[in-house]
Amino acid sequence: MECQAQNNKDKCNCTYEPCSRKGNCCQCISYHWEMRELPACLFPADVETTYNRSLSKFIEIYSK
């Protein structure tokens, strides 16, 4: 399966500019999951900019 990196990058809401994984979802998910985090795309824009990608923040947001 071929990665659609540019298409993914166009839709990526990650605001962390030096990120080398933008557009490569497989690498992004692996990177964040190693730290027990979730990628930016799973958070609303106002939360994403805080860079708090923790599981507890995700649960807090979506359990309302």
Steps between C-alpha positions, in 0.01 A plus 500: 500500500637838401501784751298801387734738687416819313126441522538423871716807552237723342250378761737489798412742779831464685644843578841372612703636209830313530314166492656263247205259515231729355311315232640162600223376726663164572813669635297763688280247677798280589696798634218630718388158621854424626445795737142392579363795305266538206569698182378857443232390254297352784470832683304817426711794381481693828629201696758397240682832540566419867700194389331299775446179308456278800242225527353671805445823301335304220265331746427831673400663171289221357333372815285815524 
